[in-house]
Amino acid sequence: MFLQGPSSPFFVKLAKSLTVCGAKVIRVTLCPGDRLYWSTRHGPAVAYRGRPEGWSEFILQVMRDRRVTDLVCLGDGRRAHAEAIAAARASTPQVRVHVVEQGYLRPDLLTLEPDGTGGRSRVPEEFRRLGEIDLPLPDAPPSFRSSFLEYAAFDTLYHLSNVLTSWMLYPHYRSHALAPPLR
């Protein structure tokens, strides 16, 4: 199950790869921008149009009804993501959490961590453990190149769709961002 992701087609590409491998994929959308970057060819989109206080119950019910095994989201600090992760751990502990982050290991990398990022990251623990083992270092992974213009266009489309249509399609949606997109 995918929640909010990068404002780009990345989650669609990931979903396509997963479905080719036999996985069933679902996307839960919280705003028009989420729906903009999803293709139902790879899995259904379930829209949450309710109030924030009903989110935890809704997402837990979706996880149970769809027998979700994995939850993928961009960052674990957004209220909706934090509540979904908490709901999964409390009531459906078999759900594995995968947090995508496009921040601290850039440039040209998107990281995927189990369970969370920042203080919830396993990376420091894994580095300490691996430091005690004499292993050859792997070759650097191939990097992903994208132009700033392309990324800015994806981000603009995401936010523009939210500003122009969320009042009608997702009336209770509020962005996680500190500043409104128009600013």
N, C-alpha and C positions, 0 to 999 in steps of 0.2 A: 504494500500500500504506500503510495506516494502522497505526501502532504505538499506544502509549498516548497518550491525549488528555485533555482536560479531563474532570473527573468530572461529565459532563452529556451530554445528547443532541447536543452540537454536531457531533461527527464524523459522526453519523448524518445530520444535516441537510446537512452538506457532501457526504457520499457521495451523498445523494439528488440534489443539484444536479449533481454530476459525472456520475452515471449518466444523468440527463436530457440532458446534453450528449454522451452517447455513450461515456463512459469506462467501463472495467471496474475495479471496486474490490474490494479484499481487506482484511481486518483481521486482524492477528496479535495474539492475546490472550495476556497474561502472567499474568492473575489473573481471578477472578470479576467484579470490578468492571469490567474491560475488556469482558467479555462482556455484562454487564448493560446497558451503553450501546452496543449494536450491534444492528442489524437485518439479518438475512441476506437481506432483500428487496432490499438494495442491493449485496450482495456477500458472499461466503463469509467465515466466521471460521475461522481456523486457530489452534488452541490450542498454545502451547508449554508443555509440562509437564515439560520436562527440567531438568537441573541447569544452573547458571549457566555452567559451563565448556563446555557444548555449544551455547550460544546462538549464537555467531558462525557456526559451521558450519551450524546449522539455518537461520538467517535468510538466509545467503548462498544456500543451496540453494532456499529459497522464492523469493528474488528471481530466480534463474535459471530455475526451473521455471515460474514465473508470468510471466516476461518483464516484470518490474517496470520501469517507466520513472520513477516518482516515489515518494518516501518522505516521509510526513508524520508528524510526532511532536510531542508537547508537550515543549519543551525539549530541549536537546542534551547536558545534563549527566548525565542518568540513565545508569547503566552500560549498560543494554540499548540505549538509543538511541545512545550514543557508539559502542558496538561495531557496531551495525547501520550507522551512517554510515561508520565506518572500513571495514567489509566491503564496502559498496557502492562506495566510492571505490577500494579496492584491486583488486577483482575485476570489478566491473560499473560502470565509470566513467560510463556513459551515464545512470545513475540520478541524477535531480535530487532534491536534498534541500530540504524545506520545513519549517521549524521554527516551530511555533505557540508563542506566549508570551503569558501573561496577566499580565504584570507591569509592566515599566517604563514603558509608555506609557499606563497606565490613568489615569483612570477611564473606564469604558464602552467600552474598546477591547480587541480581541484582535489582536495583531500576527502577521503571517506573514512570515518572512524566509527568503531563500534561503541555504542553507549553514550557518546557525547564528546564535546570539545572543551577546550579551556580547562577548568578545574576537574571536569569529568573525563578528560582524555586519558587513555591508557598509554599514549605515546611515551611520556617520560619514564614510566615504569618499564615499558618494553625496551627502551634504550638502555636503561640501567642493567636489565637482565641480559641483554645481548652484549653489553660491554664486557661481561665476564666470560664470554664465549669467543674463541678465536675463529671467526668466520670471515671468508673473503667478502669484500663489499660487492654488491651487484652493480651492474652497469646502470647508469642513470636512466630513468624511464623516459620514453619519448615525451616531449612537451607538446602542449596544445597551443597553437598560435591563433590569435584572433585580433582583428584590428579594433582600436578604440571606437571607431565610427560604428562598426557592426555591433559592438556591445552596447554603445550608447543608444543605437536605434532599437535594440531589443528592450532595453530598460525603459525608454521613452514610450514604446508601444504598450508595455505592461502597465505603467502608471497612467497613461492617457486613457486606456480602457477602463481602469478603475475609477478615475475622476469622472469620466463621461457617463458610465453606465452602472456603477455599483449602487447608486441610489435606487435604481429600479430592479436590478437583478439580484443584488446581495445587500438589502437595505440596512443590515446591522454590521456590515463590514467596517472595521477600523484598522488602518495600517499599523504595523508594528514599528514603523520608522519614527524617529524622533522629530523629523521635520516633514511637513507635508510636501508632496512631490512638486507642486507648483512653485513653492519657495526654492 
